[in-house]
C-alpha cells in the first residue's frame, strides 16, 4: 500500500508541472519579439506563436530602385525576431523538459 501513496504524490507533482507548463506557454505566446535590420530602419514584430505581427519600415529605406535590399532587410529582421522566440522558448520550456528529450 505504501507504493500507492508515492504514486498519488507523483501524480500531483505531474499535474502541478503540467499546469505550470501551460501557464508558461500561454505567457510565451502572448509575448512579442522584435527583429531589427538596417540600423533600425526595418523592424519586424513576431508573436510567441511565431506569427508576424507587424512590419515597420523607415521611409528612407524604401527605394524603388533597390527593392532587393529592402527584401533582404525584412528577411533579416524577421529571422532575428524568430530566433529570439526560439531562444525564449528553449529557456522557458526547457526547465520543464530537462532530460526528457521531448519536443516543444
C-alpha positions as CSV (number, residue, x, y, z in Angstrom):
1,X,0.0,0.0,0.0
2,X,2.9,2.3,0.6
3,X,3.6,2.4,-3.2
4,X,0.1,3.9,-3.8
5,X,0.9,6.9,-1.7
6,X,4.1,7.5,-3.7
7,X,2.1,7.2,-6.9
8,X,-0.5,9.7,-5.8
9,X,2.2,12.1,-4.8
10,X,3.9,11.7,-8.1
11,X,0.6,12.3,-10.0
12,X,0.0,15.5,-8.0
13,X,3.5,16.7,-8.9
14,X,2.9,15.9,-12.6
15,X,-0.4,17.7,-12.6
16,X,1.3,20.8,-11.0
17,X,4.1,20.7,-13.5
18,X,1.6,20.4,-16.4
19,X,-0.3,23.4,-15.1
20,X,2.9,25.4,-14.8
21,X,3.9,24.4,-18.4
22,X,0.6,25.5,-19.8
23,X,0.9,28.9,-18.0
24,X,4.4,29.4,-19.2
25,X,3.4,28.5,-22.8
26,X,0.5,30.9,-22.6
27,X,2.7,33.7,-21.3
28,X,5.2,33.0,-24.1
29,X,2.5,33.0,-26.8
30,X,1.3,36.4,-25.6
31,X,4.8,37.9,-25.7
32,X,6.1,39.8,-28.8
33,X,9.7,39.7,-30.1
34,X,11.3,42.3,-32.3
35,X,13.9,41.9,-35.0
36,X,15.7,44.9,-36.4
37,X,17.8,45.4,-39.5
38,X,19.4,48.2,-41.4
39,X,20.3,50.1,-38.2
40,X,16.7,50.2,-37.1
41,X,15.2,51.1,-40.5
42,X,13.4,47.8,-40.6
43,X,11.6,46.3,-37.6
44,X,9.6,43.1,-37.6
45,X,7.5,42.1,-34.6
46,X,6.7,38.4,-34.1
47,X,4.4,36.8,-31.5
48,X,5.5,33.9,-29.3
49,X,3.4,31.7,-31.6
50,X,5.8,32.6,-34.4
51,X,3.4,34.8,-36.4
52,X,4.5,38.1,-37.9
53,X,2.5,40.8,-36.0
54,X,3.9,43.9,-37.7
55,X,6.5,45.3,-40.1
56,X,7.7,48.8,-39.7
57,X,9.8,50.5,-42.4
58,X,11.6,53.8,-42.2
59,X,10.6,55.7,-45.4
60,X,14.3,56.3,-46.1
61,X,14.8,52.5,-46.7
62,X,12.1,52.4,-49.4
63,X,14.0,52.9,-52.7
64,X,12.1,51.7,-55.8
65,X,15.5,51.3,-57.5
66,X,16.7,48.8,-54.9
67,X,13.8,46.5,-53.9
68,X,16.2,43.6,-53.2
69,X,17.9,45.5,-50.4
70,X,14.5,46.1,-48.7
71,X,13.5,42.5,-49.1
72,X,16.8,41.3,-47.6
73,X,16.4,43.7,-44.6
74,X,12.9,42.3,-44.0
75,X,14.1,38.7,-44.1
76,X,17.0,39.6,-41.7
77,X,14.7,41.3,-39.2
78,X,12.1,38.5,-39.4
79,X,14.7,35.8,-38.9
80,X,16.2,37.8,-35.9
81,X,12.8,38.0,-34.3
82,X,12.1,34.3,-34.9
83,X,15.5,33.4,-33.3
84,X,14.5,35.4,-30.2
85,X,11.3,33.5,-30.0
86,X,13.2,30.2,-30.3
87,X,15.7,31.2,-27.6
88,X,13.0,32.3,-25.2
89,X,11.0,29.1,-25.8
90,X,14.1,27.0,-25.1
91,X,14.9,28.8,-21.9
92,X,11.3,28.9,-20.7
93,X,10.1,25.5,-21.6
94,X,13.5,23.7,-21.2
95,X,13.2,23.8,-17.5
96,X,10.2,21.5,-17.7
97,X,11.6,19.1,-20.2
98,X,15.2,18.7,-19.0
99,X,16.3,15.2,-19.5
100,X,13.0,14.1,-21.1
101,X,14.1,14.7,-24.7
102,X,10.6,16.0,-25.6
103,X,9.8,18.5,-28.4
104,X,8.1,21.8,-27.5
